[in-house]
Amino acid sequence: MHLLKEVIPDDTVTVWDLNLLAYWAEYYYPVSRQHTFIMPRGISPIFYALPAAIGAKLSSPDRPCIAVCGDGGVLPAIGELSTIQKYKIPVVILGLNNKSFGILEDYMNSTYSINRAWRQGKTCQNIASTREHIPPQCNLGRTISA
């Protein structure tokens, strides 16, 4: 968490998906300003960070904004890249690639005894194949695997 904080400025609005990194961040990510740490609560929506980061950026256009997504959480919301491009919304997307649907798979296993509901690594292949359909202006940057 401290490594993330070293590269993310204090005034940056961070918007988190429901994933393992976000659960750690809730307790260990140093927040120094109000309204800079947004994480879903209550009904715990998945695929939250990217669309919510767009809204956060529109509501605070003078502040940097980053969506912290898991590989499983960003894939269903990847269509929002067209919104970001069309309206020139400067949102940074940090994708955590742990090659699984970690929390959801744990729940499926413990609740329904369903093991390996999703084949490990499949989400990464889907994201990689999606890259060819994304306009070069979106500049996806580099991928860092966990």
Contact map, one row per residue, 1 for C-alpha under 8 A:
11111000000000000000000110011100000000000000000000000000000000000000000000000000000000000000000000000000000000000000000000000000000000000000000000
11111100000000000000000000001100000000000000000000000000000000000000000000000000000000000000000000000000000000000000000000000000000000000000000000
11111110000000000000000000000000000000000000000000000000000000000000000000000000000000000000000000000000000000000000000000000000000000000000000000
11111111000000000000000000000000000000000000000000000000000000000000000000000000000000000000000000000000000000000000000000000000000000000000000000
11111111110000000000000000001100000000000000000000000000000000000000000000000000000000000000000000000000000000000000000000000000000000000000000000
01111111100000000000000000000000000000000000000000000000000000000000000000000000000000000000000000000000000000000000000000000000000000000000000000
00111111100000000000000000000000000000000000000000000000000000000000000000000000000000000000000000000000000000000000000000000000000000000000000000
00011111110100000000000000000000000000000000000000000000000000000000000000000000000000000000000000000000000000000000000000000000000000000000000000
00001111111100000000000000000000000000000000000000000000000000000000000000000000000000000000000000000000000000000000000000000000000000000000000000
00001001111100000000000000000011100000000000000000000000000000000000000000000000000000000000000000000000000000000000000000000000000000000000000000
00000000111110000000000000000000100100000000000000000000000000110000000000000000000000000000000000000000000000000000000000000000000000000000000000
00000001111111000000000000000000000100000000000000000000000000111100000000000000000000000000000000000000000000000000000000000000000000000000000000
00000000001111100000000000000000001111000000000000000001100000111100000000000000000000000000000000000000000000000000000000000000000000000000000000
00000000000111110000000000000000000111000000000000001000000000001111000000000000000000000000000000000000000000000000000000000000000000000000000000
00000000000011111000000000000000000111100000000011011000000000001111000000000000000000000000000000000000000000000000000000000000000000000000000000
00000000000001111100010000000000000011110000000110000000000000000011100000000000000000000000000000000000000000000000000000000000000000000000000000
00000000000000111110010000000000000000110000011111000000000000000011110010000000000000000000000000000000000000000000000000000000000000000000000000
00000000000000011111011000000000000000110001111100000000000000000000110010000000000000000000000000000000000000000000000000000000000000000000000000
00000000000000001111111000000000000000000000000000000000000000000000110000000000000000000000000000000110000000000000000000000000000000000000000000
00000000000000000111111100000000000000000000000000000000000000000000000000000000000000000000000000000110000000000000000000000000000000000000000000
00000000000000000011111110000000000000000000000000000000000000000000000000000000000000000000000100000000000000000000000000000000000000000000000000
00000000000000011111111111000000000000100000000000000000000000000001000000000000000000000000000000000000000000000000000000000000000000000000000000
00000000000000000111111111100000000000000000000000000000000000000000000000000000000000000000000000000000000000000000000000000000000000000000000000
10000000000000000001111111111000000000000000000000000000000000000000000000000000000000000000000000000000000000000000000000000000000000000000000000
10000000000000000000111111111000000000000000000000000000000000000000000000000000000000000000000000000000000000000000000000000000000000000000000000
00000000000000000000011111111000000000000000000000000000000000000000000000000000000000000000000000000000000000000000000000000000000000000000000000
00000000000000000000001111111000000000000000000000000000000000000000000000000000000000000000000000000000000000000000000000000000000000000000000000
10000000000000000000000111111100000000000000000000000000000000000000000000000000000000000000000000000000000000000000000000000000000000000000000000
11001000000000000000000111111110000000000000000000000000000000000000000000000000000000000000000000000000000000000000000000000000000000000000000000
11001000000000000000000000011111000000000000000000000000000000000000000000000000000000000000000000000000000000000000000000000000000000000000000000
00000000010000000000000000001111110110000000000000000000000000000000000000000000000000000000000000000000000000000000000000000000000000000000000000
00000000010000000000000000000111110000000000000000000000000000000000000000000000000000000000000000000000000000000000000000000000000000000000000000
00000000011000000000000000000011111100000000000000000000000000000000000000000000000000000000000000000000000000000000000000000000000000000000000000
00000000000000000000000000000011111110000000000000000000000000000000000000000000000000000000000000000000000000000000000000000000000000000000000000
00000000000010000000000000000000111111000000000000000000000000000000000000000000000000000000000000000000000000000000000000000000000000000000000000
00000000001111100000000000000010111111000000000000000000000000000000000000000000000000000000000000000000000000000000000000000000000000000000000000
00000000000011110000000000000010011111100000000000000000000000000000000000000000000000000000000000000000000000000000000000000000000000000000000000
00000000000011110000000000000000001111110000000000000000000000000000000000000000000000000000000000000000000000000000000000000000000000000000000000
00000000000000111100010000000000000011111000000010000000000000000000000000000000000000000000000000000000000000000000000000000000000000000000000000
00000000000000011100000000000000000001111101100100000000000000000000000000000000000000000000000000000000000000000000000000000000000000000000000000
00000000000000000000000000000000000000111111100000000000000000000000000000000000000000000000000000000000000000000000000000000000000000000000000000
00000000000000000000000000000000000000011111000000000000000000000000000000000000000000000000000000000000000000000000000000000000000000000000000000
00000000000000000000000000000000000000001111100000000000000000000000000000000000000000000000000000000000000000000000000000000000000000000000000000
00000000000000000100000000000000000000011111110000000000000000000000000000000000000000000000000000000000000000000000000000000000000000000000000000
00000000000000000100000000000000000000011011111100000000000000000000000000000000000000000000000000000000000000000000000000000000000000000000000000
00000000000000001100000000000000000000000001111100000000000000000000000010000000000000000000000000000000000000000000000000000000000000000000000000
00000000000000001100000000000000000000000000111111000000000000000000000011011000000000000000000000000000000000000000000000000000000000000000000000
00000000000000011100000000000000000000010000111111110000000000000000000010000000000000000000000000000000000000000000000000000000000000000000000000
00000000000000111000000000000000000000100000001111111000000000000011100001000000000000000000000000000000000000000000000000000000000000000000000000
00000000000000101000000000000000000000000000001111111100000000000011100001001001000000000000100000000000000000000000000000000000000000000000000000
00000000000000000000000000000000000000000000000111111110000000000000000000001001000000000000000000000000000000000000000000000000000000000000000000
00000000000000100000000000000000000000000000000111111111000000000000000000000000000000000000000000000000000000000000000000000000000000000000000000
00000000000001100000000000000000000000000000000011111111100000001110000000000000000000000010000000000000000000000000000000000000000000000000000000
00000000000000000000000000000000000000000000000001111111110000000000000000000000000100001010000000000000000000000000000000000000000000000000000000
00000000000000000000000000000000000000000000000000111111111000000000000000000000000000000000000000000000000000000000000000000000000000000000000000
00000000000010000000000000000000000000000000000000011111111100001000000000000000000000000000000000000000000000000000000000000000000000000000000000
00000000000010000000000000000000000000000000000000001111111110111000000000000000000000001110000000000000000000000000000000000000000000000000000000
00000000000000000000000000000000000000000000000000000111111110000000000000000000000000001000000000000000000000000000000000000000000000000000000000
00000000000000000000000000000000000000000000000000000011111110000000000000000000000000000000000000000000000000000000000000000000000000000000000000
00000000000000000000000000000000000000000000000000000001111111100000000000000000000000000000000000000000000000000000000000000000000000000000000000
00000000000000000000000000000000000000000000000000000000111111110000000000000000000000000000000000000000000000000000000000000000000000000000000000
00000000000000000000000000000000000000000000000000000000000111110000000000000000000000000000000000000000000000000000000000000000000000000000000000
00000000001110000000000000000000000000000000000000000000100111111000000000000000000000000000000000000000000000000000000000000000000000000000000000
00000000001110000000000000000000000000000000000000000000100011111100000000000000000000000110000000000000000000000000000000000000000000000000000000
00000000000111100000000000000000000000000000000000001001100000111110000000000000000000000111000000000000000000000000000000000000000000000000000000
00000000000111100000000000000000000000000000000000001000000000011111000000000000000000000011110000000000000000000000000000000000000000000000000000
00000000000001111000000000000000000000000000000011001000000000001111100000000000000000000011110000000000000000000000000000000000000000000000000000
00000000000001111000010000000000000000000000000011000000000000000111110000000000000000000000111100000000000000000000000000000000000000000000000000
00000000000000011110000000000000000000000000000011000000000000000011111011000000000000000000111100000000000000000000000000000000000000000000000000
00000000000000001110000000000000000000000000000000000000000000000001111111000000000000000000001111000000000000000000000000000000000000000000000000
00000000000000000000000000000000000000000000000000000000000000000000111111100000000000000000001111111000000000000000000000110010000000000000000000
00000000000000000000000000000000000000000000000000000000000000000000011111110000000000000000000000011000000000000000000000100000000000000000000000
00000000000000001100000000000000000000000000011100000000000000000000111111111000000000000000000000000000000000000000000000000000000000000000000000
00000000000000000000000000000000000000000000001011000000000000000000111111111100000000000000001000000000000000000000000000000000000000000000000000
00000000000000000000000000000000000000000000000000000000000000000000001111111100000000000000000000000000000000000000000000100110000000000000000000
00000000000000000000000000000000000000000000001000000000000000000000000111111110000000000000000000000000000000000000000000000000000000000000000000
00000000000000000000000000000000000000000000001001100000000000000000000011111111000000000000000000000000000000000000000000000000000000000000000000
00000000000000000000000000000000000000000000000000000000000000000000000001111111100000000000000000000000000000000000000000000000000000000000000000
00000000000000000000000000000000000000000000000000000000000000000000000000011111111000000000000000000000000000000000000000000000000000000000000000
00000000000000000000000000000000000000000000000001100000000000000000000000001111111100000000000000000000000000000000000000000000000000000000000000
00000000000000000000000000000000000000000000000000000000000000000000000000000111111110000000000000000000000000000000000000000000000001000100000000
00000000000000000000000000000000000000000000000000000000000000000000000000000011111111000000000000000000000000000000000000000000000000000000000000
00000000000000000000000000000000000000000000000000000000000000000000000000000011111111111000000000000000000000000000000000000000000000000000000000
00000000000000000000000000000000000000000000000000000100000000000000000000000001111111111110000000000000000000000000000000000000000000000000000000
00000000000000000000000000000000000000000000000000000000000000000000000000000000111111111000000000000000000000000000000000000000000000001100000000
00000000000000000000000000000000000000000000000000000000000000000000000000000000011111110000000000000000000000000000000000000000000000000000000000
00000000000000000000000000000000000000000000000000000000000000000000000000000000001111111000000000000000000000000000000000000000000000000000000000
00000000000000000000000000000000000000000000000000000000000000000000000000000000001111111100000000000000000000000000000000000000000000000000000000
00000000000000000000000000000000000000000000000000000100110000000000000000000000001110111110000000000000000000000000000000000000000000000000000000
00000000000000000000000000000000000000000000000000000000100000011000000000000000000100011111000000000000000000000000000000000000000000000000000000
00000000000000000000000000000000000000000000000000001100100000011110000000000000000100001111100000000000000000000000000000000000000000000000000000
00000000000000000000000000000000000000000000000000000000000000001110000000000000000000000111110000000000000000000000000000000000000000000000000000
00000000000000000000000000000000000000000000000001000000000000000111100000000000000000000011111000000000000000000000000000000000000000000000000000
00000000000000000000000000000000000000000000000000000000000000000111100000000000000000000001111100000000000000000000000000000000000000000000000000
00000000000000000000000000000000000000000000000000000000000000000001111001000000000000000000111110000000000000000000000000000000000000000000001000
00000000000000000000100000000000000000000000000000000000000000000001111000000000000000000000011111000000000000000000000000000000000000000000000111
00000000000000000000000000000000000000000000000000000000000000000000011000000000000000000000001111110000000000000000000000010000000000000000000111
00000000000000000000000000000000000000000000000000000000000000000000011000000000000000000000000111110100000000000000000000000000000000000000000011
00000000000000000000000000000000000000000000000000000000000000000000001000000000000000000000000011111000000000000000000111110000000000000000000000
00000000000000000000000000000000000000000000000000000000000000000000001100000000000000000000000011111100100000000000011111100000000000000000000000
00000000000000000000000000000000000000000000000000000000000000000000001100000000000000000000000000111111100000000000010000000000000000000000000000
00000000000000000011000000000000000000000000000000000000000000000000000000000000000000000000000001011111110000000000000000000000000000000000000000
00000000000000000011000000000000000000000000000000000000000000000000000000000000000000000000000000001111111000000000000000000000000000000000000000
00000000000000000000000000000000000000000000000000000000000000000000000000000000000000000000000000001111111100000000000000000000000000000000000000
00000000000000000000000000000000000000000000000000000000000000000000000000000000000000000000000000011111111110000011110000000000000000000000000000
00000000000000000000000000000000000000000000000000000000000000000000000000000000000000000000000000000111111111000000000000000000000000000000000000
00000000000000000000000000000000000000000000000000000000000000000000000000000000000000000000000000000011111111110000000000000000000000000000000000
00000000000000000000000000000000000000000000000000000000000000000000000000000000000000000000000000000001111111111110100000000000000000000000000000
00000000000000000000000000000000000000000000000000000000000000000000000000000000000000000000000000000000111111111111000000000000000000000000000000
00000000000000000000000000000000000000000000000000000000000000000000000000000000000000000000000000000000011111111100000000000000000000000000000000
00000000000000000000000000000000000000000000000000000000000000000000000000000000000000000000000000000000001111111100000000000000000000000000000000
00000000000000000000000000000000000000000000000000000000000000000000000000000000000000000000000000000000001111111100000000000000000000000000000000
00000000000000000000000000000000000000000000000000000000000000000000000000000000000000000000000000000000000111111110000000000000000000000000000000
00000000000000000000000000000000000000000000000000000000000000000000000000000000000000000000000000000000000111111111100000000000000000000000000000
00000000000000000000000000000000000000000000000000000000000000000000000000000000000000000000000000000000100110001111100000000000000000000000000000
00000000000000000000000000000000000000000000000000000000000000000000000000000000000000000000000000000000100010000111111100000000000000000000000000
00000000000000000000000000000000000000000000000000000000000000000000000000000000000000000000000000000000100100000111111000000000000000000000000000
00000000000000000000000000000000000000000000000000000000000000000000000000000000000000000000000000011000100000000001111101000000000000000000000000
00000000000000000000000000000000000000000000000000000000000000000000000000000000000000000000000000010000000000000001111111000000000000000000000000
00000000000000000000000000000000000000000000000000000000000000000000000000000000000000000000000000110000000000000001011111100000000000000000000000
00000000000000000000000000000000000000000000000000000000000000000000000000000000000000000000000000110000000000000000001111111000000000000000000000
00000000000000000000000000000000000000000000000000000000000000000000000000000000000000000000000000110000000000000000011111111100000000000000000000
00000000000000000000000000000000000000000000000000000000000000000000001100100000000000000000000000110000000000000000000111111110000000000000000000
00000000000000000000000000000000000000000000000000000000000000000000001000000000000000000000000010100000000000000000000011111111000000000000000000
00000000000000000000000000000000000000000000000000000000000000000000000000000000000000000000000000000000000000000000000011111111100000000000000000
00000000000000000000000000000000000000000000000000000000000000000000000000100000000000000000000000000000000000000000000001111111110000000000000000
00000000000000000000000000000000000000000000000000000000000000000000001000100000000000000000000000000000000000000000000000111111111000000000000000
00000000000000000000000000000000000000000000000000000000000000000000000000000000000000000000000000000000000000000000000000011111111100000000000000
00000000000000000000000000000000000000000000000000000000000000000000000000000000000000000000000000000000000000000000000000001111111110000000000000
00000000000000000000000000000000000000000000000000000000000000000000000000000000000000000000000000000000000000000000000000000111111111000000000000
00000000000000000000000000000000000000000000000000000000000000000000000000000000000000000000000000000000000000000000000000000011111111000000000000
00000000000000000000000000000000000000000000000000000000000000000000000000000000000000000000000000000000000000000000000000000001111111000000000000
00000000000000000000000000000000000000000000000000000000000000000000000000000000000000000000000000000000000000000000000000000000111111100000000000
00000000000000000000000000000000000000000000000000000000000000000000000000000000100000000000000000000000000000000000000000000000011111110100000000
00000000000000000000000000000000000000000000000000000000000000000000000000000000000000000000000000000000000000000000000000000000000011111110000000
00000000000000000000000000000000000000000000000000000000000000000000000000000000000000000000000000000000000000000000000000000000000001111110000000
00000000000000000000000000000000000000000000000000000000000000000000000000000000000010000000000000000000000000000000000000000000000000111110000000
00000000000000000000000000000000000000000000000000000000000000000000000000000000100010000000000000000000000000000000000000000000000001111111000000
00000000000000000000000000000000000000000000000000000000000000000000000000000000000000000000000000000000000000000000000000000000000000111111100000
00000000000000000000000000000000000000000000000000000000000000000000000000000000000000000000000000000000000000000000000000000000000000000111110000
00000000000000000000000000000000000000000000000000000000000000000000000000000000000000000000000000000000000000000000000000000000000000000011111000
00000000000000000000000000000000000000000000000000000000000000000000000000000000000000000000000000000000000000000000000000000000000000000001111100
00000000000000000000000000000000000000000000000000000000000000000000000000000000000000000000001000000000000000000000000000000000000000000000111110
00000000000000000000000000000000000000000000000000000000000000000000000000000000000000000000000110000000000000000000000000000000000000000000011111
00000000000000000000000000000000000000000000000000000000000000000000000000000000000000000000000111000000000000000000000000000000000000000000001111
00000000000000000000000000000000000000000000000000000000000000000000000000000000000000000000000111000000000000000000000000000000000000000000000111
